Amino acid sequence: MNPIVTVQEAVTAFADFMEPTDAELNAIEREMPVILADVDLLDAYIVTLDRTPTELDDRRTRRARRRALTARVAEINQTAAASLPGGAA
């Protein structure tokens, strides 16, 4: 019988190299409003999975959808403004 041993050293040997870079962390920070808006939208959808949506549920879903779209547009505009020379959008 072979003993079962952990491979902790093999798994964590490269952990220092697997950390996100500053650029990746900045990208996540820029995308955070979109991520949070998408989470709100998913929450609104999840509430209505096991029942017939009420008018309040429909409003919540519409508001969450608008927030998600607004966050995406703002992020796209911010990205486009940063990539154009002179900062003009």
Secondary structure as the mmCIF struct_conf table of DSSP 4:
data_model
#
loop_
_struct_conf.conf_type_id
_struct_conf.id
_struct_conf.beg_label_comp_id
_struct_conf.beg_label_asym_id
_struct_conf.beg_label_seq_id
_struct_conf.end_label_comp_id
_struct_conf.end_label_asym_id
_struct_conf.end_label_seq_id
HELX_LH_PP_P HELX_LH_PP_P1 ASN A 2 ILE A 4
HELX_RH_AL_P HELX_RH_AL_P1 GLN A 8 THR A 12
TURN_TY1_P TURN_TY1_P1 ALA A 13 PHE A 14
HELX_RH_3T_P HELX_RH_3T_P1 ALA A 15 MET A 18
BEND BEND1 GLU A 19 GLU A 19
HELX_LH_PP_P HELX_LH_PP_P2 PRO A 20 THR A 21
HELX_RH_AL_P HELX_RH_AL_P2 ASP A 22 VAL A 47
TURN_TY1_P TURN_TY1_P2 THR A 48 ASP A 50
BEND BEND2 ARG A 51 ARG A 51
HELX_RH_AL_P HELX_RH_AL_P3 GLU A 55 SER A 83
BEND BEND3 LEU A 84 LEU A 84
HELX_RH_3T_P HELX_RH_3T_P2 PRO A 85 GLY A 87
#
